[in-house]
Amino acid sequence: MSKIKQPKKPQEITPEWINYAFSESGICKFGAIQGVKVEPLGPHVKGLLSSICRVKITCEPKEPELPASVVIKFPPEIEQRKNFGNQFHAYERELRFYRELAERSPIKTPKCYFSVMDTENEDYILVLEDAGSCRVGDQLNGLSVNQTKSAVKAISKLHGYWWESTELENLKWMPEENRSSLHAFCDNWKDFSKEHEEVLSDRDIAAGELIAQSGQKIHDLTHKSPRTIIHYDFRADNMMFNKEDEILVVDWQLALRSFGAFDVARAVCGSHHGILEQHHHRELVNLWYEGLLESGVQNYTIENAWDDYRIGIIFSSYVPVVAHHFLSHEGSRGISILQAMIKRIFYAFHECDVLELLK
């Protein structure tokens, strides 16, 4: 490896390095790959905390196990975003999830062919399956009813498998919370509410003020629930669907050992395409709960699930408030996504009576 230059961004990917990666993985002999073509995934497919590209591979004769193309992820080239990701150990988290947990976790993820994790030099690379035949979810347009149900069913299997597992204690590299987000809500709320006052009602503003004053109580509420592995960033842009709306989940940079209902709230309140009434929320929570029972979860009631879901809605509001500086610089699409999240999440606040939990 010392003689082969390791890429730090998509423009530096070479046939020689791709040869090295796949020969190290045992998929082909070194020298079998003749050429590569690096291209973007699409106009709306880019990560806030990563640089991502598709690499098409030329190999003659074709090696049977060698894919025709792969997706490769690096830390972002923008220093501010890379520093933000390093602060949360986002790159190490995702690599270790694929290396240690993905194959035995009952949720579909892209296959990982090769990875590099050099924490000292902050070099992280993931070479992943190209699931280009699937449709990427759209955070702006939102998920359909079937897609939302598919997401809830899939995540319930992950939660059920890791539910209060004794192995969780050994996963020290995966935090129990993104603690700094609790403080960031308070720090950002004033600027956030002023910047987005056109989409925030007086009732929304009052809700945000209460949340900003209730950080410790929210923290305590989230720690009363059973622990499992959660995706944390479980939203439409991190979901891919086949023709039957079966789901493939990507981007595990912010995975936590936390309370499962947060993922459900994140998907439903942040990504569903329409405004939901309380009975719709309850139907989706019931669907998640049924999945937990099928996975063998015990001593957890539907009432527990509903309360945890409402806590998850509160915690979901941290996302647009904390991330609004990033999304506001993503152009008109980023701002539109941010405002869509605000409308959906704050509507759910009132529809599901979540603020009574803070009183």
C-alpha positions as CSV (number, residue, x, y, z in Angstrom):
1,M,0.0,0.0,0.0
2,S,2.9,2.3,0.7
3,K,3.6,2.6,-3.1
4,I,0.0,3.3,-4.0
5,K,-1.4,6.7,-3.4
6,Q,-4.4,6.6,-1.2
7,P,-7.2,9.0,-2.5
8,K,-8.6,11.6,-0.2
9,K,-11.3,12.8,-2.6
10,P,-13.1,11.5,-5.7
11,Q,-10.8,13.2,-8.1
12,E,-7.9,11.2,-6.8
13,I,-9.3,7.7,-7.4
14,T,-7.1,5.8,-9.8
15,P,-7.4,2.3,-11.5
16,E,-4.3,1.3,-9.5
17,W,-6.0,2.1,-6.2
18,I,-9.3,0.4,-7.2
19,N,-7.1,-2.7,-8.2
20,Y,-5.5,-2.6,-4.8
21,A,-8.9,-2.3,-2.9
22,F,-10.5,-5.2,-4.7
23,S,-7.4,-7.4,-4.6
24,E,-7.2,-6.8,-0.9
25,S,-10.8,-7.9,-0.6
26,G,-10.1,-11.1,-2.5
27,I,-12.5,-10.2,-5.3
28,C,-10.0,-10.0,-8.1
29,K,-6.3,-10.4,-8.8
30,F,-4.2,-7.2,-8.7
31,G,-3.9,-5.8,-12.2
32,A,-7.2,-7.2,-13.4
33,I,-8.9,-3.8,-13.6
34,Q,-8.1,-1.8,-16.7
35,G,-9.9,1.5,-16.0
36,V,-12.3,3.5,-13.9
37,K,-14.7,6.3,-14.5
38,V,-15.6,8.6,-11.6
39,E,-18.9,10.4,-11.8
40,P,-21.4,12.1,-9.4
41,L,-24.3,10.1,-8.1
42,G,-26.9,12.8,-9.1
43,P,-27.8,16.4,-8.6
44,H,-29.6,15.8,-5.3
45,V,-27.4,12.9,-4.0
46,K,-24.7,14.4,-1.8
47,G,-23.9,14.2,1.8
48,L,-23.5,17.0,4.3
49,L,-20.8,15.1,6.1
50,S,-19.2,13.2,3.1
51,S,-18.0,13.4,-0.4
52,I,-19.6,10.7,-2.5
53,C,-19.2,9.4,-6.0
54,R,-19.9,6.5,-8.3
55,V,-17.0,4.6,-9.9
56,K,-17.6,2.5,-13.0
57,I,-15.1,-0.3,-13.4
58,T,-13.6,-1.7,-16.6
59,C,-12.3,-5.3,-16.4
60,E,-11.6,-7.7,-19.3
61,P,-12.1,-10.6,-19.0
62,K,-14.8,-9.9,-16.4
63,E,-14.1,-11.2,-13.0
64,P,-17.4,-12.9,-11.8
65,E,-17.4,-11.3,-8.3
66,L,-16.3,-7.8,-9.4
67,P,-19.2,-5.3,-9.6
68,A,-19.6,-3.1,-12.6
69,S,-19.7,0.0,-10.4
70,V,-19.3,1.0,-6.8
71,V,-20.1,4.0,-4.6
72,I,-17.2,5.5,-2.7
73,K,-17.5,7.8,0.3
74,F,-14.8,10.1,1.8
75,P,-15.0,12.8,4.5
76,P,-16.1,16.1,2.9
77,E,-13.6,18.4,1.2
78,I,-15.2,21.4,3.0
79,E,-13.1,21.8,6.2
80,Q,-15.9,23.0,8.4
81,R,-18.0,20.0,7.6
82,K,-15.1,17.6,8.0
83,N,-14.4,19.1,11.4
84,F,-18.1,18.7,12.4
85,G,-18.0,15.1,11.3
86,N,-14.8,14.5,13.3
87,Q,-16.4,16.1,16.3
88,F,-19.1,13.4,16.3
89,H,-16.6,10.6,15.2
90,A,-19.0,10.2,12.3
91,Y,-16.6,8.5,9.9
92,E,-15.3,6.0,12.4
93,R,-18.9,5.2,13.5
94,E,-20.0,4.4,9.9
95,L,-16.9,2.3,9.1
96,R,-17.2,0.3,12.2
97,F,-20.9,-0.2,11.7
98,Y,-20.2,-1.8,8.3
99,R,-17.2,-3.7,9.6
100,E,-18.7,-5.1,12.8
101,L,-22.5,-4.8,12.8
102,A,-24.0,-4.5,9.3
103,E,-23.9,-8.2,8.3
104,R,-25.8,-9.4,11.4
105,S,-28.2,-6.5,11.8
106,P,-31.6,-7.4,10.2
107,I,-31.9,-4.3,8.0
108,K,-30.8,-4.0,4.4
109,T,-27.7,-1.9,3.8
110,P,-25.3,-1.6,0.9
111,K,-22.6,-4.3,0.8
112,C,-19.2,-3.0,1.9
113,Y,-16.4,-4.2,-0.3
114,F,-13.5,-2.4,1.2
115,S,-12.8,0.3,3.8
116,V,-9.9,2.4,5.1
117,M,-9.8,3.8,8.7
118,D,-6.7,5.7,9.6
119,T,-7.8,7.7,12.6
120,E,-4.4,9.3,13.1
121,N,-4.4,10.9,9.7
122,E,-8.2,11.3,9.5
123,D,-8.4,9.1,6.4
124,Y,-11.6,7.2,6.0
125,I,-12.9,5.5,2.8
126,L,-15.9,3.3,2.2
127,V,-16.3,1.3,-1.0
128,L,-19.9,0.3,-1.1
129,E,-22.4,-1.6,-3.3
130,D,-23.9,0.6,-6.0
131,A,-27.7,0.3,-5.5
132,G,-28.4,2.6,-8.5
133,S,-31.3,0.5,-9.6
134,C,-33.2,1.6,-6.5
135,R,-35.0,4.9,-6.2
136,V,-33.5,7.4,-3.6
137,G,-36.0,8.8,-1.2
138,D,-36.7,12.6,-1.5
139,Q,-36.7,14.6,1.7
140,L,-38.4,17.5,0.0
141,N,-41.2,15.6,-1.7
142,G,-41.5,13.2,1.2
143,L,-42.2,9.5,1.5
144,S,-45.4,7.9,0.2
145,V,-47.6,6.0,2.6
146,N,-46.2,2.6,1.5
147,Q,-42.6,3.9,1.7
148,T,-43.2,5.2,5.2
149,K,-44.7,1.9,6.3
150,S,-41.7,0.1,4.8
151,A,-39.3,2.3,6.6
152,V,-41.1,1.7,10.0
153,K,-41.2,-2.0,9.5
154,A,-37.5,-2.2,8.5
155,I,-36.3,-0.1,11.4
156,S,-38.4,-2.1,13.9
157,K,-36.3,-5.2,13.0
158,L,-33.1,-3.4,13.7
159,H,-34.4,-2.1,17.0
160,G,-35.8,-5.4,18.0
161,Y,-32.6,-7.3,17.3
162,W,-30.5,-5.0,19.5
163,W,-33.2,-4.2,22.1
164,E,-31.5,-4.0,25.5
165,S,-28.7,-6.4,24.2
166,T,-25.9,-7.1,26.5
167,E,-23.5,-6.4,23.6
168,L,-24.5,-2.7,23.5
169,E,-22.2,-2.1,26.5
170,N,-19.2,-3.2,24.4
171,L,-19.8,-0.8,21.6
172,K,-18.0,2.1,23.2
173,W,-17.2,3.7,19.7
174,M,-21.0,4.3,19.3
175,P,-22.2,7.1,21.6
176,E,-25.4,6.9,23.6
177,E,-26.4,10.4,22.5
178,N,-25.2,13.3,20.4
179,R,-25.0,15.3,23.7
180,S,-23.9,18.6,22.1
181,S,-27.1,18.8,20.2
182,L,-28.9,19.5,23.4
183,H,-26.8,22.6,24.0
184,A,-26.9,23.6,20.3
185,F,-30.7,23.9,20.3
186,C,-30.5,26.5,23.1
187,D,-27.6,28.2,21.3
188,N,-29.2,28.3,17.9
189,W,-32.9,28.8,18.8
190,K,-32.9,32.6,18.8
191,D,-31.3,32.9,15.4
192,F,-33.2,30.0,14.0
193,S,-36.6,31.3,15.0
194,K,-35.8,34.7,13.6
195,E,-34.5,33.4,10.3
196,H,-37.5,31.1,9.8
197,E,-40.3,33.2,11.3
198,E,-42.3,33.1,8.1
199,V,-42.9,29.3,8.6
200,L,-43.2,29.4,12.4
201,S,-46.5,30.3,14.0
202,D,-46.8,31.9,17.4
203,R,-47.6,28.5,18.8
204,D,-44.5,27.0,17.2
205,I,-42.4,29.8,18.7
206,A,-43.9,29.1,22.2
207,A,-43.1,25.4,21.7
208,G,-39.5,26.1,20.8
209,E,-39.1,28.4,23.8
210,L,-40.3,25.7,26.1
211,I,-38.0,23.1,24.5
212,A,-35.0,25.5,24.8
213,Q,-35.8,25.8,28.6
214,S,-36.3,22.1,29.1
215,G,-33.0,20.5,27.9
216,Q,-32.3,18.6,31.1
217,K,-35.8,17.3,31.3
218,I,-35.7,16.1,27.7
219,H,-32.4,14.5,28.4
220,D,-33.8,12.6,31.4
221,L,-36.9,11.5,29.4
222,T,-34.8,10.1,26.6
223,H,-32.9,8.0,29.1
224,K,-35.9,6.3,30.6
225,S,-36.5,4.2,27.5
226,P,-34.9,0.9,26.6
227,R,-31.6,1.1,24.7
228,T,-31.0,-0.2,21.2
229,I,-29.1,0.7,18.1
230,I,-30.7,3.6,16.2
231,H,-29.8,5.1,12.8
232,Y,-30.5,8.7,14.1
233,D,-30.5,10.3,10.6
234,F,-33.4,8.1,9.5
235,R,-34.9,10.3,6.8
236,A,-36.0,10.0,3.2
237,D,-32.6,11.0,1.6
238,N,-31.0,8.1,3.4
239,M,-33.5,5.5,2.1
240,M,-33.5,3.7,-1.2
241,F,-36.5,1.7,-2.5
242,N,-37.0,-1.0,-5.1
243,K,-40.1,-1.5,-7.2
244,E,-41.9,-3.1,-4.3
245,D,-40.9,-0.2,-2.0
246,E,-38.6,-2.5,0.0
247,I,-36.0,-0.4,1.7
248,L,-32.2,-0.2,1.7
249,V,-30.8,2.2,4.4
250,V,-27.6,4.2,3.9
251,D,-25.5,6.7,5.8
252,W,-24.7,5.3,9.3
253,Q,-22.5,8.1,10.4
254,L,-24.6,9.2,13.3
255,A,-25.7,5.8,14.7
256,L,-26.3,5.7,18.4
257,R,-27.2,3.4,21.3
258,S,-30.4,5.2,22.2
259,F,-34.2,4.9,22.2
260,G,-35.7,3.3,19.1
261,A,-38.8,5.5,18.8
262,F,-36.7,8.4,17.8
263,D,-36.0,6.8,14.5
264,V,-39.7,6.3,13.9
265,A,-40.4,10.0,14.8
266,R,-37.6,11.1,12.5
267,A,-38.9,9.1,9.5
268,V,-42.6,9.9,10.1
269,C,-42.5,13.5,11.2
270,G,-39.5,14.6,9.1
271,S,-40.1,12.7,5.9
272,H,-43.7,11.7,5.3
273,H,-45.1,13.6,2.4
274,G,-48.3,14.9,3.9
275,I,-49.7,16.4,7.1
276,L,-50.6,13.6,9.5
277,E,-53.4,13.6,12.1
278,Q,-52.9,11.9,15.4
279,H,-54.6,8.6,14.4
280,H,-52.1,8.3,11.5
281,H,-49.2,8.7,14.0
282,R,-50.7,6.0,16.2
283,E,-51.2,3.6,13.3
284,L,-47.5,3.9,12.4
285,V,-46.4,3.6,16.0
286,N,-48.5,0.4,16.3
287,L,-46.8,-0.9,13.2
288,W,-43.4,-0.3,14.7
289,Y,-44.6,-1.9,18.0
290,E,-45.8,-5.0,16.3
291,G,-42.4,-5.4,14.7
292,L,-40.8,-5.2,18.1
293,L,-43.0,-7.9,19.4
294,E,-42.2,-10.1,16.4
295,S,-38.5,-9.7,17.3
296,G,-39.2,-10.9,20.8
297,V,-39.3,-7.6,22.7
298,Q,-41.0,-8.0,26.1
299,N,-42.0,-5.8,29.0
300,Y,-42.7,-2.9,26.7
301,T,-46.3,-1.7,26.2
302,I,-47.9,0.2,23.4
303,E,-48.4,3.0,25.9
304,N,-44.6,3.0,26.4
305,A,-44.1,3.1,22.7
306,W,-46.5,6.1,22.2
307,D,-44.8,8.1,25.0
308,D,-41.4,7.4,23.5
309,Y,-42.6,8.3,20.1
310,R,-43.7,11.7,21.4
311,I,-40.4,12.2,23.1
312,G,-38.8,11.3,19.7
313,I,-40.9,14.1,18.1
314,I,-39.5,16.6,20.6
315,F,-35.9,15.3,20.0
316,S,-36.5,15.5,16.2
317,S,-36.9,19.3,16.4
318,Y,-33.3,19.5,17.4
319,V,-32.3,18.4,13.9
320,P,-33.5,21.4,11.9
321,V,-32.5,23.9,14.6
322,V,-29.0,22.5,14.9
323,A,-28.5,21.9,11.2
324,H,-30.1,25.0,9.8
325,H,-26.7,26.7,9.2
326,F,-25.6,23.9,7.0
327,L,-28.8,23.5,5.1
328,S,-29.3,27.2,4.6
329,H,-26.0,27.2,2.6
330,E,-27.2,24.3,0.3
331,G,-29.1,26.6,-2.0
332,S,-32.8,26.7,-2.6
333,R,-33.2,23.0,-2.2
334,G,-31.5,23.0,1.2
335,I,-33.7,25.8,2.4
336,S,-36.9,24.1,1.1
337,I,-36.0,20.8,2.8
338,L,-35.3,22.7,6.1
339,Q,-38.7,24.5,5.9
340,A,-40.5,21.2,5.0
341,M,-39.0,19.6,8.1
342,I,-40.0,22.6,10.3
343,K,-43.6,22.5,9.1
344,R,-43.9,18.7,9.5
345,I,-42.2,18.4,12.9
346,F,-43.9,21.4,14.6
347,Y,-47.3,20.3,13.2
348,A,-46.7,16.9,14.9
349,F,-45.9,18.7,18.1
350,H,-49.4,20.0,18.4
351,E,-51.2,17.1,16.8
352,C,-49.7,14.6,19.2
353,D,-49.8,16.8,22.3
354,V,-46.1,16.3,22.9
355,L,-45.5,19.4,25.0
356,E,-47.6,18.0,27.9
357,L,-44.6,15.8,28.6
358,L,-42.5,18.8,29.5
359,K,-45.0,20.4,31.8
